[in-house]
Amino acid sequence: MLLVVLGYASLLASLPLVGVDGVGIHILGYVAGALIPILVIGVVRRVDLDRRRSPYYVPRPGLPTALVVLAIAAVIAAGLHVWPIATELAS
């Protein structure tokens, strides 16, 4: 669950960067708000898969929901940061 919290913290850190101008800031926001959370989701799913092989595995009831919400929020954050980058590159 610590990794999931790290993903949410990274996502929340990128949100204040949405209102700041500059391509570099939006690239940083994209990395922090979209790429890191998606990587965290992959790592958490891999760790959970390894844990499932143990006979002592106890599923965490809120984990799948937390990962889906994180993925949806990361896609939204990606859109919020990619749009200004694309607008700047198009002009």
N, C-alpha and C positions, 0 to 999 in steps of 0.2 A: 504493500500500500504506500510505502514511502516513495517509490518510483512514480506512482500515480499522482501523488501530491506534488512531486517535482514537475511533472507535466503540466498540471494546473497552474503552478507558480510561474512557469515559463510563459504560459498562455496569458496569464494576467499581467505579466511584466510587459508584454508586447502591446497591450491595448492602449496605454497612454501614448504610444508612438504613432497611433493612427492619425491624430490631429496635427502632427508635426510635419512640416514641409521638408522635402529632400529625399532624393532617391536612395541615398546611403542609409538613411534612417529607416525607410520602408523595407529595404533589404534586410536590415537587422531585425526589424519587427516581423518580417516573414520567416526568418530563420527561427526566432524565438517563439513565435506564435503558431507556426505551422509545422516546420520540420522537426523541431525538438519534441513536441508532443506526439507526432506520428512515430518517431523513433522510440519514444518511451512506451507507446502502445505495443510496438513490436517486441521490445525487450520484456515487458510484463507478460505478454502472451507466451513468449518462449519460456520464461521462468515458470509460469503456471503449468505449461505443458510438461516441463521436467518434474515439477512437484506432483503431477497427476500419476506419475509412474510409481510413486511411493505407496505402499499399502496403508500408510498413516495419513494419507491426503484428506484434508477437510476443506471443502470448497468455501470460498468467501462469497457470501450472498450478494453483496453490492458491487463486486468487481466488474462483472460484464456491463452493468448499467453505467458505471463510472467511466469505463473505456469508451462506450458508445457516445456518451455526452461529451467526453474529451475530443473524440474524433470529429463530431459535428461542430463543436466550438473551434477546433483547429481549422476546419474547412472555411468557416466564416471569417476567422482571423486572416487566413490566406487571401480570401477575396478582398478584405478591407485593405490589405497591404499591396496586393498585386495591381489593383485598379489604379492607384496613383502612379505606380511604376510604369504601367502600360500607357497611361495618359502622358506622362513625361517623355517616354520614348517615342510616342506617336507624334509629338509636336516638334 
